[in-house]
Amino acid sequence: MSYASFWRLASLLRPYMIKRNHAMALTNGPILPSVRLACTLRYFAGGSSYDIAMSFGISNSEVLESVWEIVDAIHKYPEFEMQYPSSHEKQEQIAEGFRRKSAANFDCCAGAIDGILIWIHRPSKACCAEASCDSGKFFCGRKLKFGLNCQAVCDAEGRFLDFSILYPGSTADCLAFEGMAVYKRLEDGLLAPGLCIFGDNAYLNSPFMATPYSGGSLTHSKDAYNFYHSQLRIQIECAFGKFSQRWGILRTAMPKGVTVKKAVALVAALAKLHNFCIDQRESIESLPARDTSHLEQAGGVPLVTNGNSDMLLPQQLIGGGEHFDDIDRNERRRYQRRFRNIQLPRERLLAIILDQDLQRPPPRGNS
């Protein structure tokens, strides 16, 4: 984060931080709000609390206290609130941002959705009791990690428009999405006419959700649709890539002792900071060598390219919810039958592909 952005953030959060009485003599003087913010940002980026304590001349306990003070301040600042906009004008602006990235001129994408696993240690009995489920529900068999299912909708710049962590890691993305507040709003007609969200095959095709066609032998036009659909849908994967690249703490299990409730609060705060950094046009800087080493020693997952773009992604944490184990097959069929006589967004988009006679481009490097 640049110097200017840091001080802007500090000025925004300072009114929401704890007011302390510094009349008491302190060995190294009072810990300034800006120091607490600097400690916290480096901790979020993947730094060791002990190394940060040495760097700033404060105790390890004060570093951790600073982290939770900043998390609270971020959530108290009202302008950081994330909720999908109800204004049709703003939704049209979001769709225009995606249209500019679409080689097929798709103009109806009002957001891209996907899930990422928030890696945690096996939750305690108290956390399980509070969540009303056993620890096995938190274990994601596809990622072989305990975690939480995080769902997010982003715009074309990777800014999170809606963000939710409500379910344990074994939950399918489809069910986690249906638990989001925005899902009920979508069913109630949130979107402007003609707009929809783009999601992968972890979600159900509907009047407000366009998904890829599935099956082993697709027509050329459906295959082309899948390509141009993924061209926009991938923006949420890129957002998760930037999210975890900027905040290295997401690439490791949440520190031991952090409850599920605190983990949710911390990650939601990181999402708000992610949006702040995008608004400030902040680039992602490389971590100091000692912080990179700390992440590696903590077993942090690597960032790798996905083959379709040069974006670095935490592949071991995303794409784990593409299953429908939580949803009965007959229930899915009943859901789909509701829209039997309605032209869904996917069908309209396929018509655009046919009208333009578009084909999937050859793989990069092929003539």
N, C-alpha and C positions, 0 to 999 in steps of 0.2 A: 504494500500500500504506500502511495506517495506521501510525502510530508504534509502536503496541503490537505489531502483526503483524511489523513490521520487526525489532524487538528479539527477538521470539520466534524468528523465522527465524535471526537472528544467533546466538542461544544454541544452536540446534539444530546449526548448521553449524560453529561455532567448534572443537569437538573434532576435526573432520576436516580443518581447514585446516593449512597448513604452519606448523610451529613455527619462528620465526626468532629469531636472536640479535641483540638490539638494543643490544648493548654498544658497537658502533661508532657514532661520532657521525654523525648525518645532518643535512643542512642544515635540513630542515623537520621533523625528528623522524621517528620510525617511523610507517609506514602501518598504522593499526589495522585489525584484521579487519572491524570495522563499516564503515570507510571503503571497504575493498575490496568489501564487499557492496553498499554504496550505489552505488559506481561501476558495478558489474556490472549491477545492476537497471536503472539508467538506460540503460546500453548496450543491454540486452535490450529496453527499451521503445522504442528507436529513436534514442537520442542519439549524437552524434558523439564518438568517443574523444578527439579534440583538444579539443572544448568541455568534455568531462567532466574532462580533465586540467587545464584552466585553472580550472574551478570548484573542484576539490579541491586544487589546488596540488601536483600530482604530474606525473610525466612520462607521455607517451602510452604508452610501453612498459610502464609500471607499471599503467596502466589495462588494457591487453590481458593482462598477466600475471595481474591480479586476476580477469579474466573466466574464464580457464581454471582458476585455482585454485578458484573458486566452482563451476564446472561439475564438477570432480573431487569436491569436498566434497558436492555434491548427490547424486552417484551413490554415494558411500560411506555416506550416511546410510540405514540399512536401512528405516526407516519410510516412506520415499518410494517404495519399490519398487512397480512397477505390474505386476500379474498378475491376470487374471480369477479371481475367487474360486472355489474348488472346493466351498465349503460351500453346500449346497442352501438352508440357512436364509438366507444372505446373498443368494443368487440370488433367492429369493422376495421379499426386501426390495427388491431392485432392480426386480423386476416390479411390486411394489405402488406404487413411485414412478412408474412409467410409467402404471399403471392410473389413478392420480389425475389424470393429464393427458389421459386418453383420454375423449373424448365418447361413444365407442362401448363404453366399459367393457372394452376389451381388457386382459386380465390375464395375458398370457403373454409379454410383451416383457421380456426379461432383458438388454437392451442394444441400442444402435443403432450401426451401423458405416458408415463411409465413408472415403474417401481424400482427401488434400490434397497438392498438389505443394509440396515444399520447394525453393524456387528457389535455384539455385547458378550460379556461372559455369562455363563449359566446363571439365570436369575435366582435370587434367594427365595426361600419359602414365603417370606413376607411379601415379596414382589409378586410371586405367583398368586398368593391369596388375594392381593389387591386387584390383580388382573383377572381373577376368577378362572384361572386355567393352570394346568401343571407345566413344569419346565419343558416337557417334550414338545409342547405347542410352539415354543420359541425356537426350536431347532429346525433349520431349513435343510432338508435332506439333499436338495439340489446344490447347495453351496457348502454343506457340511460345516455350518456355523450356527451358533445361537445368534438370534438377532430380532429385529423389528422390521415389519414391512412398511416402508415409507413410500407414499404415493405423491407425485407432483405433476402439475400442469405448468408448462412454460410457454413463453412467447418465442418469436423468431430469433431474439437476441440471447435466449437462454435465461431470461429473467423468470423467476418462479411466480406464477399467477395465483396458484393455490397449492397448499402443502399440508399433508396430513400423515400422522403416525398414530394409528389406532389399533393395529393388529399385530400379533406375534409373527415371527419369521416364517412359519410354515403355511401361512395364509396365502391363497392364490390372489394375484393382482386383481382379478375380476371382483372377488368378494371384498377386498380392501377398498377398491374404488366405490363399490356400492355403499360402503360405510361412511364415505366422505360426505360432508354437508353439501358440497357442490353437486353431488349426484342427484339428490332430491331436487335441488334448484334446476338442474338440467331437465329432469323429468317434468317439472312444472313449467317448462318453456322459457328458461333463462336466456337462451341464445336468440340472436336476431334471425329472422327467416333466412334459410339457406346456409347457415353456418353450422359447423360441427367441430368436434375434437378428433384428432388423429391418434389412434392407438394401435398397438400390435395385436397379435392373435391371442394375447392373454385376456383381451376384453371382448365383449359381445357387440356385434354389428347392430346399430340401432339408428333412429332418426337423429341422434345427437353424437354418434360415434361412428367414424369410418375406420374399418379395419382392413387388412390385406385379405385377398382371396387365398384360400388354403386348398391343398390337394396336390397330388403328384403330377397330374398332367393338365396344366392350365393352358388356355388359349394364349396366343401371342399378345392379344390385347389385354387380357387379365394379368399376364406376366408383366407387361409394360406398366399397367396401372400400379402393380405392387412396387415396381421400381420408383416411379414418380411419387407414390405415396410415402415410401421410405425416405425419399429425399427431404421431406418435411418432418416426418416423424422422428428422424434421427436427431433433430434439434434437442429433444429432451435427453437423449443419451449424451450429447455434447455438453448439455447443461450439467448433468451428473459428473461428467469428466472434469469440467472446470471446478465444480463444487468440491470434489474430492482432491483435486490437484492443489487448489488453494488452501483447503483446510485438511491437512494431512492426518489429523486426529480421526477422520472418518475412515482411513485406510487400515486402522487397527481396531481391536476390540476396545470398547469404552473402558476407561480405567476401572480397576477393581474397586468396589465400594460405591460406585455410582449406581444408584437405583434406576429402575426402568423409567420411573417418572422424571428423574433428573436427566437421564439420557435423552428423553423426548424433548425436554425444555432446551437442552444444549443444542441439539441438532436443529430445532426450529429457529433458534437464535442464529446459528450458522447460515441458515437459508436466508434470513433477513439481511445478514451482512453480505452474503453473496449478491443479493439484489442491489445493495448499496454500492458495492464495488463495480457492478455493471453500470449503474447510473453515473458513477464517477469516471467511467471509461478506464478503469484500472486494469493493467495487464497482470499476468501471473508471473511472479518472479521465482527463480530457483531458490530452494531452501539452502541455508547455510549447511556446510558439510556435517557439522556436529548434529544438526537436527535430522538430516537425512540418515545419518548413522543410527540415531535414536529410533527412527521409524523402522529401519531394517531390523534392529535388535528386538523391537517390539513385535516383529512378525508381520509388519504392514504389507498389504497386498500390493503387487506392482501395478503400474499404469502401463497399458499396452495399447497399440493401435488395433482397431477392429477390422481392418482390411478394406472397408469402404470409405474411410477417410483417414486423415492424419491426426485426428483428435485422439489424445490419450484417454483411455477409459479404465476404470477399475473392474475388469471383466469378471473377477471372482465375486463381485457384489451385485451386479446388475443382471437382468434377464432371468431371475430365478422364479418368477411367478407365472410362467406360461403353462399353466395347467388348470384344470377345473375340478380338482378332487373335492372341493368344498361345495360344488354345485351339482345337483342331481341332473343326469342327462335329460330326463323328461321335463324337468323344470326349465332347462335351457331351450328345449324345443317349444315349450309353451311360450316362453319369452319371445322367441323368434316369430311364432305364429301371430303374435299381436300386430306385426308389421307386414303381414302377407300382402295386403292390398295398398301399401304405401311405397312410393318410390324413395328409397333411402339414399343418403348422400353418396354412398359407394357406387350406386348404379348411375347417378348423374355424372360422377367423376369418370367412370368407365366410358360413358358416352363422349366425354371430352377427348379421351384417348382415341376412340374410334373416329371421331370427326377430324382429328388432326393426323390420323394414321401414324401415331407415335409408336416407336419400338424401344425396347430396352437397349441402351447403348452397349457396345461391346466392352468387356472388361478392360480396365486401364492397362496399357502396355501392348494390347492387341491392335493390329492394323485393321 
